[in-house]
Amino acid sequence: MNVKVASAFAAMLVIGVGAAFASMAMARIAKAALEGMTRQPEVSRTILTAMLIACALVEALCIYALLVAILLVSK
């Protein structure tokens, strides 16, 4: 197998797995936050802030996967 083909396949796998797990993690974060806001509406602002920070950290991991994929393709 050609090196370029192998690196393209590896990049596809990295970004696919990274995006899939990031989307599942964000869904779980949003679900937990909405359940918390429903149970305790008086702390909904705090829960929303924590949810946004958690989603930003998960998105950063997805961006790292994208960077790894770009590095694999450029080799």
PyMOL Python script that loads the backbone (N, CA, C, O; Angstrom):
from pymol import cmd

cmd.read_pdbstr("""\
ATOM      1  N   MET A   1       0.845  -1.178   0.000  1.00  0.00           N
ATOM      2  CA  MET A   1       0.000   0.000   0.000  1.00  0.00           C
ATOM      3  C   MET A   1       0.891   1.242   0.000  1.00  0.00           C
ATOM      4  O   MET A   1       1.919   1.285   0.677  1.00  0.00           O
ATOM      5  N   ASN A   2       0.495   2.210  -0.742  1.00  0.00           N
ATOM      6  CA  ASN A   2       1.224   3.457  -0.857  1.00  0.00           C
ATOM      7  C   ASN A   2       1.158   4.225   0.459  1.00  0.00           C
ATOM      8  O   ASN A   2       0.166   4.139   1.183  1.00  0.00           O
ATOM      9  N   VAL A   3       2.213   4.973   0.769  1.00  0.00           N
ATOM     10  CA  VAL A   3       2.269   5.724   2.021  1.00  0.00           C
ATOM     11  C   VAL A   3       1.205   6.812   2.055  1.00  0.00           C
ATOM     12  O   VAL A   3       0.599   7.062   3.096  1.00  0.00           O
ATOM     13  N   LYS A   4       0.980   7.457   0.918  1.00  0.00           N
ATOM     14  CA  LYS A   4      -0.041   8.508   0.872  1.00  0.00           C
ATOM     15  C   LYS A   4      -1.436   7.944   1.106  1.00  0.00           C
ATOM     16  O   LYS A   4      -2.254   8.572   1.778  1.00  0.00           O
ATOM     17  N   VAL A   5      -1.709   6.782   0.565  1.00  0.00           N
ATOM     18  CA  VAL A   5      -3.014   6.153   0.762  1.00  0.00           C
ATOM     19  C   VAL A   5      -3.189   5.762   2.219  1.00  0.00           C
ATOM     20  O   VAL A   5      -4.258   5.958   2.798  1.00  0.00           O
ATOM     21  N   ALA A   6      -2.140   5.211   2.807  1.00  0.00           N
ATOM     22  CA  ALA A   6      -2.213   4.804   4.211  1.00  0.00           C
ATOM     23  C   ALA A   6      -2.393   6.011   5.129  1.00  0.00           C
ATOM     24  O   ALA A   6      -3.164   5.948   6.087  1.00  0.00           O
ATOM     25  N   SER A   7      -1.698   7.099   4.849  1.00  0.00           N
ATOM     26  CA  SER A   7      -1.850   8.281   5.691  1.00  0.00           C
ATOM     27  C   SER A   7      -3.218   8.924   5.507  1.00  0.00           C
ATOM     28  O   SER A   7      -3.777   9.456   6.466  1.00  0.00           O
ATOM     29  N   ALA A   8      -3.766   8.886   4.305  1.00  0.00           N
ATOM     30  CA  ALA A   8      -5.108   9.415   4.086  1.00  0.00           C
ATOM     31  C   ALA A   8      -6.153   8.570   4.809  1.00  0.00           C
ATOM     32  O   ALA A   8      -7.109   9.103   5.373  1.00  0.00           O
ATOM     33  N   PHE A   9      -5.968   7.249   4.789  1.00  0.00           N
ATOM     34  CA  PHE A   9      -6.888   6.372   5.502  1.00  0.00           C
ATOM     35  C   PHE A   9      -6.794   6.600   7.012  1.00  0.00           C
ATOM     36  O   PHE A   9      -7.815   6.624   7.699  1.00  0.00           O
ATOM     37  N   ALA A  10      -5.573   6.769   7.530  1.00  0.00           N
ATOM     38  CA  ALA A  10      -5.389   7.027   8.957  1.00  0.00           C
ATOM     39  C   ALA A  10      -6.005   8.370   9.353  1.00  0.00           C
ATOM     40  O   ALA A  10      -6.613   8.485  10.417  1.00  0.00           O
ATOM     41  N   ALA A  11      -5.849   9.379   8.502  1.00  0.00           N
ATOM     42  CA  ALA A  11      -6.443  10.686   8.778  1.00  0.00           C
ATOM     43  C   ALA A  11      -7.961  10.595   8.797  1.00  0.00           C
ATOM     44  O   ALA A  11      -8.613  11.200   9.648  1.00  0.00           O
ATOM     45  N   MET A  12      -8.525   9.836   7.856  1.00  0.00           N
ATOM     46  CA  MET A  12      -9.971   9.657   7.822  1.00  0.00           C
ATOM     47  C   MET A  12     -10.454   8.979   9.101  1.00  0.00           C
ATOM     48  O   MET A  12     -11.479   9.360   9.666  1.00  0.00           O
ATOM     49  N   LEU A  13      -9.722   7.991   9.544  1.00  0.00           N
ATOM     50  CA  LEU A  13     -10.091   7.259  10.749  1.00  0.00           C
ATOM     51  C   LEU A  13      -9.986   8.156  11.985  1.00  0.00           C
ATOM     52  O   LEU A  13     -10.865   8.129  12.847  1.00  0.00           O
ATOM     53  N   VAL A  14      -8.924   8.940  12.073  1.00  0.00           N
ATOM     54  CA  VAL A  14      -8.721   9.818  13.228  1.00  0.00           C
ATOM     55  C   VAL A  14      -9.824  10.857  13.324  1.00  0.00           C
ATOM     56  O   VAL A  14     -10.397  11.048  14.397  1.00  0.00           O
ATOM     57  N   ILE A  15     -10.129  11.526  12.236  1.00  0.00           N
ATOM     58  CA  ILE A  15     -11.139  12.587  12.297  1.00  0.00           C
ATOM     59  C   ILE A  15     -12.542  12.004  12.462  1.00  0.00           C
ATOM     60  O   ILE A  15     -13.397  12.616  13.102  1.00  0.00           O
ATOM     61  N   GLY A  16     -12.779  10.837  11.894  1.00  0.00           N
ATOM     62  CA  GLY A  16     -14.088  10.205  12.060  1.00  0.00           C
ATOM     63  C   GLY A  16     -14.351   9.788  13.490  1.00  0.00           C
ATOM     64  O   GLY A  16     -15.420  10.056  14.037  1.00  0.00           O
ATOM     65  N   VAL A  17     -13.378   9.133  14.094  1.00  0.00           N
ATOM     66  CA  VAL A  17     -13.531   8.701  15.492  1.00  0.00           C
ATOM     67  C   VAL A  17     -13.577   9.906  16.420  1.00  0.00           C
ATOM     68  O   VAL A  17     -14.383   9.951  17.349  1.00  0.00           O
ATOM     69  N   GLY A  18     -12.721  10.869  16.170  1.00  0.00           N
ATOM     70  CA  GLY A  18     -12.708  12.066  17.013  1.00  0.00           C
ATOM     71  C   GLY A  18     -14.017  12.830  16.968  1.00  0.00           C
ATOM     72  O   GLY A  18     -14.525  13.254  18.006  1.00  0.00           O
ATOM     73  N   ALA A  19     -14.564  13.009  15.786  1.00  0.00           N
ATOM     74  CA  ALA A  19     -15.825  13.735  15.658  1.00  0.00           C
ATOM     75  C   ALA A  19     -16.987  12.942  16.237  1.00  0.00           C
ATOM     76  O   ALA A  19     -17.886  13.521  16.847  1.00  0.00           O
ATOM     77  N   ALA A  20     -16.982  11.633  16.054  1.00  0.00           N
ATOM     78  CA  ALA A  20     -18.072  10.803  16.578  1.00  0.00           C
ATOM     79  C   ALA A  20     -18.100  10.840  18.100  1.00  0.00           C
ATOM     80  O   ALA A  20     -19.155  11.039  18.702  1.00  0.00           O
ATOM     81  N   PHE A  21     -16.944  10.650  18.717  1.00  0.00           N
ATOM     82  CA  PHE A  21     -16.921  10.657  20.178  1.00  0.00           C
ATOM     83  C   PHE A  21     -17.165  12.046  20.746  1.00  0.00           C
ATOM     84  O   PHE A  21     -17.756  12.174  21.818  1.00  0.00           O
ATOM     85  N   ALA A  22     -16.724  13.082  20.054  1.00  0.00           N
ATOM     86  CA  ALA A  22     -16.989  14.441  20.517  1.00  0.00           C
ATOM     87  C   ALA A  22     -18.480  14.748  20.461  1.00  0.00           C
ATOM     88  O   ALA A  22     -19.015  15.377  21.375  1.00  0.00           O
ATOM     89  N   SER A  23     -19.150  14.318  19.414  1.00  0.00           N
ATOM     90  CA  SER A  23     -20.592  14.573  19.321  1.00  0.00           C
ATOM     91  C   SER A  23     -21.358  13.787  20.373  1.00  0.00           C
ATOM     92  O   SER A  23     -22.328  14.294  20.936  1.00  0.00           O
ATOM     93  N   MET A  24     -20.936  12.551  20.649  1.00  0.00           N
ATOM     94  CA  MET A  24     -21.596  11.779  21.710  1.00  0.00           C
ATOM     95  C   MET A  24     -21.364  12.413  23.079  1.00  0.00           C
ATOM     96  O   MET A  24     -22.267  12.434  23.915  1.00  0.00           O
ATOM     97  N   ALA A  25     -20.162  12.927  23.309  1.00  0.00           N
ATOM     98  CA  ALA A  25     -19.866  13.567  24.585  1.00  0.00           C
ATOM     99  C   ALA A  25     -20.677  14.846  24.760  1.00  0.00           C
ATOM    100  O   ALA A  25     -21.187  15.119  25.846  1.00  0.00           O
ATOM    101  N   MET A  26     -20.794  15.627  23.689  1.00  0.00           N
ATOM    102  CA  MET A  26     -21.580  16.858  23.783  1.00  0.00           C
ATOM    103  C   MET A  26     -23.059  16.570  24.016  1.00  0.00           C
ATOM    104  O   MET A  26     -23.735  17.314  24.727  1.00  0.00           O
ATOM    105  N   ALA A  27     -23.556  15.502  23.425  1.00  0.00           N
ATOM    106  CA  ALA A  27     -24.951  15.126  23.652  1.00  0.00           C
ATOM    107  C   ALA A  27     -25.181  14.739  25.105  1.00  0.00           C
ATOM    108  O   ALA A  27     -26.195  15.108  25.697  1.00  0.00           O
ATOM    109  N   ARG A  28     -24.240  13.995  25.680  1.00  0.00           N
ATOM    110  CA  ARG A  28     -24.378  13.610  27.089  1.00  0.00           C
ATOM    111  C   ARG A  28     -24.275  14.820  28.003  1.00  0.00           C
ATOM    112  O   ARG A  28     -24.989  14.906  29.002  1.00  0.00           O
ATOM    113  N   ILE A  29     -23.391  15.757  27.671  1.00  0.00           N
ATOM    114  CA  ILE A  29     -23.250  16.971  28.474  1.00  0.00           C
ATOM    115  C   ILE A  29     -24.535  17.778  28.435  1.00  0.00           C
ATOM    116  O   ILE A  29     -25.013  18.237  29.472  1.00  0.00           O
ATOM    117  N   ALA A  30     -25.096  17.954  27.246  1.00  0.00           N
ATOM    118  CA  ALA A  30     -26.326  18.737  27.104  1.00  0.00           C
ATOM    119  C   ALA A  30     -27.487  18.049  27.823  1.00  0.00           C
ATOM    120  O   ALA A  30     -28.293  18.715  28.472  1.00  0.00           O
ATOM    121  N   LYS A  31     -27.575  16.737  27.713  1.00  0.00           N
ATOM    122  CA  LYS A  31     -28.655  16.009  28.377  1.00  0.00           C
ATOM    123  C   LYS A  31     -28.567  16.165  29.886  1.00  0.00           C
ATOM    124  O   LYS A  31     -29.568  16.434  30.551  1.00  0.00           O
ATOM    125  N   ALA A  32     -27.362  15.996  30.424  1.00  0.00           N
ATOM    126  CA  ALA A  32     -27.188  16.131  31.868  1.00  0.00           C
ATOM    127  C   ALA A  32     -27.486  17.559  32.337  1.00  0.00           C
ATOM    128  O   ALA A  32     -28.086  17.758  33.394  1.00  0.00           O
ATOM    129  N   ALA A  33     -27.067  18.545  31.548  1.00  0.00           N
ATOM    130  CA  ALA A  33     -27.320  19.933  31.930  1.00  0.00           C
ATOM    131  C   ALA A  33     -28.807  20.259  31.896  1.00  0.00           C
ATOM    132  O   ALA A  33     -29.318  20.935  32.790  1.00  0.00           O
ATOM    133  N   LEU A  34     -29.498  19.784  30.873  1.00  0.00           N
ATOM    134  CA  LEU A  34     -30.937  20.047  30.809  1.00  0.00           C
ATOM    135  C   LEU A  34     -31.693  19.359  31.937  1.00  0.00           C
ATOM    136  O   LEU A  34     -32.643  19.920  32.482  1.00  0.00           O
ATOM    137  N   GLU A  35     -31.279  18.151  32.287  1.00  0.00           N
ATOM    138  CA  GLU A  35     -31.912  17.477  33.419  1.00  0.00           C
ATOM    139  C   GLU A  35     -31.647  18.233  34.714  1.00  0.00           C
ATOM    140  O   GLU A  35     -32.541  18.366  35.550  1.00  0.00           O
ATOM    141  N   GLY A  36     -30.435  18.725  34.884  1.00  0.00           N
ATOM    142  CA  GLY A  36     -30.115  19.508  36.076  1.00  0.00           C
ATOM    143  C   GLY A  36     -30.885  20.813  36.143  1.00  0.00           C
ATOM    144  O   GLY A  36     -31.336  21.223  37.213  1.00  0.00           O
ATOM    145  N   MET A  37     -31.035  21.466  34.998  1.00  0.00           N
ATOM    146  CA  MET A  37     -31.803  22.713  34.964  1.00  0.00           C
ATOM    147  C   MET A  37     -33.279  22.467  35.251  1.00  0.00           C
ATOM    148  O   MET A  37     -33.948  23.309  35.851  1.00  0.00           O
ATOM    149  N   THR A  38     -33.783  21.316  34.822  1.00  0.00           N
ATOM    150  CA  THR A  38     -35.182  20.991  35.072  1.00  0.00           C
ATOM    151  C   THR A  38     -35.408  20.720  36.557  1.00  0.00           C
ATOM    152  O   THR A  38     -36.420  21.129  37.126  1.00  0.00           O
ATOM    153  N   ARG A  39     -34.462  20.031  37.174  1.00  0.00           N
ATOM    154  CA  ARG A  39     -34.617  19.695  38.596  1.00  0.00           C
ATOM    155  C   ARG A  39     -34.384  20.892  39.501  1.00  0.00           C
ATOM    156  O   ARG A  39     -35.063  21.038  40.517  1.00  0.00           O
ATOM    157  N   GLN A  40     -33.443  21.744  39.150  1.00  0.00           N
ATOM    158  CA  GLN A  40     -33.120  22.906  39.981  1.00  0.00           C
ATOM    159  C   GLN A  40     -33.034  24.161  39.122  1.00  0.00           C
ATOM    160  O   GLN A  40     -31.941  24.570  38.732  1.00  0.00           O
ATOM    161  N   PRO A  41     -34.166  24.770  38.826  1.00  0.00           N
ATOM    162  CA  PRO A  41     -34.145  25.954  37.946  1.00  0.00           C
ATOM    163  C   PRO A  41     -33.412  27.156  38.542  1.00  0.00           C
ATOM    164  O   PRO A  41     -32.981  28.047  37.809  1.00  0.00           O
ATOM    165  N   GLU A  42     -33.271  27.182  39.863  1.00  0.00           N
ATOM    166  CA  GLU A  42     -32.621  28.342  40.479  1.00  0.00           C
ATOM    167  C   GLU A  42     -31.114  28.386  40.228  1.00  0.00           C
ATOM    168  O   GLU A  42     -30.506  29.448  40.361  1.00  0.00           O
ATOM    169  N   VAL A  43     -30.508  27.273  39.874  1.00  0.00           N
ATOM    170  CA  VAL A  43     -29.070  27.261  39.574  1.00  0.00           C
ATOM    171  C   VAL A  43     -28.811  27.028  38.083  1.00  0.00           C
ATOM    172  O   VAL A  43     -27.737  26.565  37.698  1.00  0.00           O
ATOM    173  N   SER A  44     -29.785  27.346  37.264  1.00  0.00           N
ATOM    174  CA  SER A  44     -29.653  27.072  35.828  1.00  0.00           C
ATOM    175  C   SER A  44     -28.530  27.882  35.187  1.00  0.00           C
ATOM    176  O   SER A  44     -27.896  27.412  34.243  1.00  0.00           O
ATOM    177  N   ARG A  45     -28.277  29.078  35.680  1.00  0.00           N
ATOM    178  CA  ARG A  45     -27.199  29.896  35.107  1.00  0.00           C
ATOM    179  C   ARG A  45     -25.835  29.250  35.370  1.00  0.00           C
ATOM    180  O   ARG A  45     -24.968  29.247  34.496  1.00  0.00           O
ATOM    181  N   THR A  46     -25.652  28.711  36.558  1.00  0.00           N
ATOM    182  CA  THR A  46     -24.392  28.041  36.894  1.00  0.00           C
ATOM    183  C   THR A  46     -24.222  26.771  36.069  1.00  0.00           C
ATOM    184  O   THR A  46     -23.129  26.472  35.588  1.00  0.00           O
ATOM    185  N   ILE A  47     -25.305  26.034  35.913  1.00  0.00           N
ATOM    186  CA  ILE A  47     -25.254  24.804  35.125  1.00  0.00           C
ATOM    187  C   ILE A  47     -24.955  25.126  33.668  1.00  0.00           C
ATOM    188  O   ILE A  47     -24.184  24.415  33.023  1.00  0.00           O
ATOM    189  N   LEU A  48     -25.554  26.186  33.144  1.00  0.00           N
ATOM    190  CA  LEU A  48     -25.309  26.583  31.763  1.00  0.00           C
ATOM    191  C   LEU A  48     -23.846  26.956  31.555  1.00  0.00           C
ATOM    192  O   LEU A  48     -23.250  26.592  30.541  1.00  0.00           O
ATOM    193  N   THR A  49     -23.267  27.677  32.505  1.00  0.00           N
ATOM    194  CA  THR A  49     -21.856  28.054  32.400  1.00  0.00           C
ATOM    195  C   THR A  49     -20.962  26.816  32.392  1.00  0.00           C
ATOM    196  O   THR A  49     -20.034  26.712  31.589  1.00  0.00           O
ATOM    197  N   ALA A  50     -21.251  25.881  33.294  1.00  0.00           N
ATOM    198  CA  ALA A  50     -20.457  24.656  33.345  1.00  0.00           C
ATOM    199  C   ALA A  50     -20.624  23.842  32.066  1.00  0.00           C
ATOM    200  O   ALA A  50     -19.667  23.237  31.583  1.00  0.00           O
ATOM    201  N   MET A  51     -21.838  23.824  31.518  1.00  0.00           N
ATOM    202  CA  MET A  51     -22.082  23.087  30.278  1.00  0.00           C
ATOM    203  C   MET A  51     -21.294  23.698  29.119  1.00  0.00           C
ATOM    204  O   MET A  51     -20.708  22.968  28.320  1.00  0.00           O
ATOM    205  N   LEU A  52     -21.276  25.007  29.022  1.00  0.00           N
ATOM    206  CA  LEU A  52     -20.559  25.663  27.935  1.00  0.00           C
ATOM    207  C   LEU A  52     -19.054  25.440  28.034  1.00  0.00           C
ATOM    208  O   LEU A  52     -18.383  25.256  27.018  1.00  0.00           O
ATOM    209  N   ILE A  53     -18.525  25.456  29.248  1.00  0.00           N
ATOM    210  CA  ILE A  53     -17.089  25.201  29.428  1.00  0.00           C
ATOM    211  C   ILE A  53     -16.767  23.760  29.044  1.00  0.00           C
ATOM    212  O   ILE A  53     -15.769  23.503  28.371  1.00  0.00           O
ATOM    213  N   ALA A  54     -17.612  22.822  29.471  1.00  0.00           N
ATOM    214  CA  ALA A  54     -17.383  21.416  29.135  1.00  0.00           C
ATOM    215  C   ALA A  54     -17.467  21.187  27.630  1.00  0.00           C
ATOM    216  O   ALA A  54     -16.658  20.447  27.070  1.00  0.00           O
ATOM    217  N   CYS A  55     -18.431  21.812  26.976  1.00  0.00           N
ATOM    218  CA  CYS A  55     -18.549  21.667  25.516  1.00  0.00           C
ATOM    219  C   CYS A  55     -17.350  22.277  24.799  1.00  0.00           C
ATOM    220  O   CYS A  55     -16.907  21.750  23.779  1.00  0.00           O
ATOM    221  N   ALA A  56     -16.824  23.370  25.316  1.00  0.00           N
ATOM    222  CA  ALA A  56     -15.639  23.976  24.705  1.00  0.00           C
ATOM    223  C   ALA A  56     -14.427  23.060  24.836  1.00  0.00           C
ATOM    224  O   ALA A  56     -13.628  22.960  23.905  1.00  0.00           O
ATOM    225  N   LEU A  57     -14.281  22.396  25.969  1.00  0.00           N
ATOM    226  CA  LEU A  57     -13.160  21.478  26.148  1.00  0.00           C
ATOM    227  C   LEU A  57     -13.288  20.263  25.233  1.00  0.00           C
ATOM    228  O   LEU A  57     -12.292  19.792  24.685  1.00  0.00           O
ATOM    229  N   VAL A  58     -14.494  19.762  25.067  1.00  0.00           N
ATOM    230  CA  VAL A  58     -14.705  18.630  24.163  1.00  0.00           C
ATOM    231  C   VAL A  58     -14.430  19.054  22.722  1.00  0.00           C
ATOM    232  O   VAL A  58     -13.844  18.294  21.951  1.00  0.00           O
ATOM    233  N   GLU A  59     -14.846  20.246  22.364  1.00  0.00           N
ATOM    234  CA  GLU A  59     -14.593  20.745  21.016  1.00  0.00           C
ATOM    235  C   GLU A  59     -13.096  20.925  20.763  1.00  0.00           C
ATOM    236  O   GLU A  59     -12.621  20.729  19.645  1.00  0.00           O
ATOM    237  N   ALA A  60     -12.363  21.295  21.803  1.00  0.00           N
ATOM    238  CA  ALA A  60     -10.910  21.405  21.663  1.00  0.00           C
ATOM    239  C   ALA A  60     -10.296  20.045  21.348  1.00  0.00           C
ATOM    240  O   ALA A  60      -9.363  19.961  20.549  1.00  0.00           O
ATOM    241  N   LEU A  61     -10.801  18.990  21.959  1.00  0.00           N
ATOM    242  CA  LEU A  61     -10.300  17.653  21.643  1.00  0.00           C
ATOM    243  C   LEU A  61     -10.600  17.282  20.193  1.00  0.00           C
ATOM    244  O   LEU A  61      -9.786  16.628  19.541  1.00  0.00           O
ATOM    245  N   CYS A  62     -11.747  17.689  19.689  1.00  0.00           N
ATOM    246  CA  CYS A  62     -12.088  17.426  18.291  1.00  0.00           C
ATOM    247  C   CYS A  62     -11.159  18.206  17.360  1.00  0.00           C
ATOM    248  O   CYS A  62     -10.764  17.704  16.308  1.00  0.00           O
ATOM    249  N   ILE A  63     -10.820  19.402  17.741  1.00  0.00           N
ATOM    250  CA  ILE A  63      -9.889  20.198  16.933  1.00  0.00           C
ATOM    251  C   ILE A  63      -8.503  19.573  16.946  1.00  0.00           C
ATOM    252  O   ILE A  63      -7.807  19.605  15.931  1.00  0.00           O
ATOM    253  N   TYR A  64      -8.083  18.999  18.083  1.00  0.00           N
ATOM    254  CA  TYR A  64      -6.805  18.287  18.129  1.00  0.00           C
ATOM    255  C   TYR A  64      -6.812  17.097  17.178  1.00  0.00           C
ATOM    256  O   TYR A  64      -5.810  16.821  16.518  1.00  0.00           O
ATOM    257  N   ALA A  65      -7.935  16.393  17.106  1.00  0.00           N
ATOM    258  CA  ALA A  65      -8.041  15.271  16.164  1.00  0.00           C
ATOM    259  C   ALA A  65      -7.917  15.777  14.730  1.00  0.00           C
ATOM    260  O   ALA A  65      -7.291  15.128  13.892  1.00  0.00           O
ATOM    261  N   LEU A  66      -8.509  16.926  14.448  1.00  0.00           N
ATOM    262  CA  LEU A  66      -8.388  17.516  13.115  1.00  0.00           C
ATOM    263  C   LEU A  66      -6.940  17.875  12.804  1.00  0.00           C
ATOM    264  O   LEU A  66      -6.475  17.657  11.685  1.00  0.00           O
ATOM    265  N   LEU A  67      -6.229  18.418  13.776  1.00  0.00           N
ATOM    266  CA  LEU A  67      -4.826  18.761  13.554  1.00  0.00           C
ATOM    267  C   LEU A  67      -3.981  17.517  13.295  1.00  0.00           C
ATOM    268  O   LEU A  67      -3.095  17.533  12.441  1.00  0.00           O
ATOM    269  N   VAL A  68      -4.254  16.441  14.029  1.00  0.00           N
ATOM    270  CA  VAL A  68      -3.533  15.193  13.791  1.00  0.00           C
ATOM    271  C   VAL A  68      -3.828  14.680  12.389  1.00  0.00           C
ATOM    272  O   VAL A  68      -2.925  14.202  11.703  1.00  0.00           O
ATOM    273  N   ALA A  69      -5.078  14.774  11.957  1.00  0.00           N
ATOM    274  CA  ALA A  69      -5.444  14.336  10.611  1.00  0.00           C
ATOM    275  C   ALA A  69      -4.725  15.177   9.552  1.00  0.00           C
ATOM    276  O   ALA A  69      -4.245  14.642   8.553  1.00  0.00           O
ATOM    277  N   ILE A  70      -4.653  16.477   9.770  1.00  0.00           N
ATOM    278  CA  ILE A  70      -3.958  17.332   8.816  1.00  0.00           C
ATOM    279  C   ILE A  70      -2.465  16.990   8.772  1.00  0.00           C
ATOM    280  O   ILE A  70      -1.864  16.981   7.697  1.00  0.00           O
ATOM    281  N   LEU A  71      -1.874  16.712   9.917  1.00  0.00           N
ATOM    282  CA  LEU A  71      -0.460  16.320   9.939  1.00  0.00           C
ATOM    283  C   LEU A  71      -0.235  14.987   9.229  1.00  0.00           C
ATOM    284  O   LEU A  71       0.775  14.803   8.549  1.00  0.00           O
ATOM    285  N   LEU A  72      -1.180  14.060   9.390  1.00  0.00           N
ATOM    286  CA  LEU A  72      -1.036  12.770   8.695  1.00  0.00           C
ATOM    287  C   LEU A  72      -1.115  12.928   7.179  1.00  0.00           C
ATOM    288  O   LEU A  72      -0.374  12.274   6.445  1.00  0.00           O
ATOM    289  N   VAL A  73      -2.002  13.787   6.715  1.00  0.00           N
ATOM    290  CA  VAL A  73      -2.170  13.976   5.276  1.00  0.00           C
ATOM    291  C   VAL A  73      -0.969  14.724   4.688  1.00  0.00           C
ATOM    292  O   VAL A  73      -0.571  14.467   3.551  1.00  0.00           O
ATOM    293  N   SER A  74      -0.401  15.636   5.454  1.00  0.00           N
ATOM    294  CA  SER A  74       0.699  16.419   4.907  1.00  0.00           C
ATOM    295  C   SER A  74       2.006  15.632   4.819  1.00  0.00           C
ATOM    296  O   SER A  74       2.937  16.081   4.151  1.00  0.00           O
ATOM    297  N   LYS A  75       2.103  14.499   5.457  1.00  0.00           N
ATOM    298  CA  LYS A  75       3.335  13.687   5.408  1.00  0.00           C
ATOM    299  C   LYS A  75       3.432  12.907   4.122  1.00  0.00           C
ATOM    300  O   LYS A  75       4.400  12.175   3.916  1.00  0.00           O
TER     301      LYS A  75
END
""", "prot")
cmd.dss("prot")
cmd.show_as("cartoon", "prot")
cmd.util.cbc("prot")
cmd.orient("prot")
